[in-house]
C-alpha cells in the first residue's frame, strides 16, 4: 500500500455491531509512502502509529478512489 499525508483510512470492524474506524494519514514513515503511518483517528482526534491490515481501505484524496490494503 502506498499513501501520503491527507489520505484517509477506513478500518472495517471485525465484530457485528461495532463501528468502523476512520482516520487521516498525518505522516508516512516507510519508503515511497509505505507503512508505518501516523494516523489521526476521527472519533478521538488522537494520533498513533498504524500498519494497515486486510480489513483496511485507503481513500486517496488526490484521486477520490478507495483501495483495499489486501
N, C-alpha and C positions, 0 to 999 in steps of 0.2 A: 504494500500500500504506500502510495506517495501522497503527501498532503502538504499544506502550507498554512501559516497563520491566517485566521479568518475563516477557514473551512470548518464545517460542523460535523460532529459525530452524533449518531443515534445508536444507542446500545439497547437491543431488544431484550425485554425481560425474559428470564428463564422460568418464571413461575406465573401461573394463571392468576390474574387479579393484581399483579404487581406492575406498576407503571414502567414504561421505557425510560431510559435516562438520555439526556441530550446535553451537549456541551460544545464549546467553541475552542478550536486549537489556538493557543497563545504562542507556543514555541514548538519548533521541531528540533530534535537532538540527534537524529540519525542522518547519514549521508543522503543527499538528494531528497529530503522530505520524508524519509522513512522513520519508523518508530525508534525510540520512545518519543511521545509528545507530552507537552504540558497543556492540560485542558482545563478551562473554566466551566464548571458544571452549572447549567441553567437553574436548576432547582435551589442550589445553595449559594452560588456565587463563589464557591471555594475553588481553588486550583490544586491540581495534583498531576503527578506523572502517570501516563496511561499508555498501555500497549494494547491495541485492539485485538479482539478475538473474532471468531467466525460469526458471532452474533452482532457485529458492529457494521453499521452503514456509514459511509462517508459522503457528505454533501459538499462538493467542491463549489465554493462561492463564485469562482470565475466562470464556471460553465452552467451552474444550476443543476448539475447531474448528480445522481446518487450512485455510489459504488459500494459493493459489499467487500469486506476485508477477506472473505473466504475464498 
